[in-house]
């Protein structure tokens, strides 16, 4: 997805959020927000992918703050909160007539754990009282039938993760995918370096993903979603050989909509007007959308 005008205030708002997470030093905060603004002015081009620009802006903020991971504490809280309601998720999946569908919906609800943006969560603890509301909403766009058919006939699937917290529910989804089609090879993709509240290898190792996937790959670099110009060869081979790519969240849509991999299915909540418009979806819905 190319950057849209409304991406500009969102980027500044999120930069301010991560600055406030990391420091109370007013001078350092001022230097960091100025770095974000300068980077955005220098790189802004409507022909560029929104995630590419966001990567440059966030890198400028991290450098100004002299930190590798301003979201670390928020990510740990997100995982703890998600783990606290995991027994509820397990009951929902176990009692469902279609456990795979139930796990997909729960995984999408986990996508509300996105911070510093409009439509996201104010804190990880929001999930505790918002989960049931979003579960009752169900799906605002439902391509599950197509997704299920492709999974049933797949030999290789790649699942690209998004935020911490929701990856707790993604583990249940991975398990149910493998139960539904035990013969497929399932690859999990995480970020190569800490960026925003996204999951890294450290997170999936702690959560024991080796129990439910066949391999864990990473994006190799500091990048929102994926660095389109520096996709690791092993990861590129996994994408090219897959029968289906499952992408969690909006940042992955921003990147993968610039590529030609198909079929690809997005599991997300539409928290942003630019992405909802690009996908042809309503704002503020849980969605399964597939491109074939």
N, C-alpha and C positions, 0 to 999 in steps of 0.2 A: 504494500500500500504506500502510495506517495504521501509525503507529509501534507497535512491540511492546515488551514489557518487556525482552527481551534486547538491544534496540537501545541501551539506556542505557549498559551497560558498554562496548559496542562504540564508542559515540561518545566516551566518556571515554578509552578506550584509544587511539583514533585521534588524539584531540587531544593526548595525551601524546606520541605518536609524532612528530607534526609539530613540537611544541615542542622535542623532543630533536634533531630535524633542524636546527633553526634556531639554537638558543642553548645555551651552557654557563653563562650567567648565571643563578644560582639564584634571584635575586629576580625577574627577568623571567619565568623559567619558572613560578615560584609565582604571579605575577600572571596569567599566561596560563591556567593550569589552573583557577584560581579564576574567571576570566572564563568559561571553558567551563562550569563547574558552575553558576554563577549564571544564564547564558543558558539552560541546559537546565532548571533549576528554574522559571525565569520562563515558558518557552514550552511546556513539556511538556503535551500534551493528547492523549489516545488517539484523538481524532477527527481529528487532523491527519496529513498525509502525513509519513512518516519522513524523506524528503528535504528537506522544508520545514524541519523542526526541525533537521536536520543542517546545513543552510545557515546558519541563525542561529548555531548553536554554533561552526561553523568561522570564521564572520566575526568572532565575538567573540575567538577565538584569534588570528587574523591581525592584528586591531587591537591586541591586547595586545602581540603580538610586533613590531608596527610593520614588517610585511613584506607584500609583495604576492604572494610566491610561495615559501613555505618548501620546496616540493618541487622547485624548479628543477633542482638537481644530480641528484636521483634520476630525474627525467624524462629528462634528457639521457643518463644512464647506461642507462636502460631502452631508449631508442632505439638507442644504440650496441650494446648486447647483442643486441637483436632484429636489427639490421642484420648482425651477425656471423654469425647463423645463417640469414639470408635465402637464401643459396645452397642450403642444405638444403631449405628450404621450396619454392623454385623447382623443385628436382628432384622432390620429392614430388608437386607439382601437375602437372608436365610428364609424369611417368611414370604418372599415375593414369588409369584408364579413364574417370573422371568428374572432370575438373579442377575444376569448380565445387564439387563435394562436398568434394574434398580441400582446396580453399582455405577453405571454410567451417570445416572441422574445425581447420585450422591457426590460423585466426582466433580460434576459441573457445579453443584452448590458450593463445594469447597473453593471454587474460583472467586468467590466474593472476598477472599482473603488477599486483597490487593490494596495497598496503602498509598496515601498522598495524592489520590486522584478522586475526582467526582465520580460517584457511583460505587466506589470501593468501600472498604471497612475503615472505621476510625481507629479500631483497635482489634487485636486478635480475639478478644473476649466477645465481640459482637456476634461471632458465629454461634455462641451458646444460646442466644435468644432469637437469632434470625434463621437458624437452620430450618425449624419447623415451618416457618412462613414460606420460605423458598421451596420447600418440599411440597407444600400444598399447591403452590403455583404450577408445578409440573413443568412441562416443556412448552415454550412459546414457538419453537420451530423444531420439528421432529422428523429427522431422517434416520431414525433408529432402524427401521426395517431394512433399508439399503445397507446400512453399516453392518447389521447382523449377517446379512446374506454374504457380504464380502468376507467378513471374519470367518464364516463357516467354510469358505473355499480357499482360505489363505494358507500359504506355507511360511511366509515371513511377514511380520508386522513390526513397525517402529512406533513407539509412543514417546512423544516429545513433551517433557514435563514443563511446568510453569512455577508456581509459587510454593514456598514452604507452607505447611499447614494442609493445603489441599493434596500434597503428595501422600499424606497419610491415607486419604481416601483413594488416591490413585493406586496404592498398593492393593487395595481390595479389588479395584477394577482390573488390574493386571492378573490377579489370581483368578477372577471370574472369566477373563478372556482365555486363559490357559485351560480352565476347566471346560469351557464351551468347546474349545478346539485344542485338545491336548497335544496334537502333532505339530502345531505351528512353533516357529522360532520367534520369540518376543524380545526385541531390543528396547532398552530404555535409554533415553537421552536426557542428560542434565547439562547445566551450564558449566563451562570450562573454568570460570573464575567467579567469585562472588559478585553479583550485580543485582541491585534492587533486593526484593525479598525472594528471589528465585532459588530453586533447589540446586545443590551441587553434589558431587560424589560423597562428600562428608555426610550430608543429610541422608542419602539413600543407604549408605553403609550402616548408619545408626539405626535406621528403620528396618533393616534386614531384607532389602529388596532381592537379594540373591535367592530368596525362597520362592519368588514368583516370576522372575524374568530369567532369560538365558544369557544376557550380557548387558552391561552398562557402558554406554559411550558418553562422551562429552563433546561440547562444541569447541573446545580447545582454546578459547580466548575470552577476554572481557568483551561481552556484547549483549545488547538487548536482543533476545531471541537467538540470533545466529549472525555471524559476520559473513555476509554474502560473498565476500572476496577471499575469505580464508576458511573454507570448510575443510576440516581434516579429511584426508583421503579415505580412511576407514569409515568415517561417518557418511561421506558421500556414497561409498559403495553400499552401505546399509540402506540409504534412501533409494538408490537406483535399483536395488534388488528386491525391495519390499513390495508386497501385494497391497498394502495399505499403510498410510502414515496417519497416525492419530495425533492431533495437536491440541494441547491444552492451552486455553487462555488467549488473550488479545495480542500480546507481543508476538507470539508465534504466528498469528494470522498476519500481522504487519509484515513479517519476513517471508513466510511461505507463499503469500499471495504474489510475491515478486518472482517466484520460481515456477517450474512447470511440472512438479511432481504430482501425479494423479494415479489412482484415486487418493484423496486426502479428506479427512473428516476433522472438523473443528468442534471441540467440546468447550463451551464457554458461556459466561454471562455477559451480555452486551452492556457494558458499563459506560461506553463512550459513543458520542454521536457520530464521530468520523468513522469508526469501525462498523457501527450498526448500519450506517448509510452505505458504506463500501460493500457490506455483505448482503444488503437488501433485507435487513431484519429490523424489527422494532427495538427501540431502546429499552433496556431493563428487563430482558427476558433470559431464561435458560434455553440454550440452543444446542442442537446437534445439526450441523450443516455439512453436507458432503459435496465434494466437487469431483466429478468423474471424467 
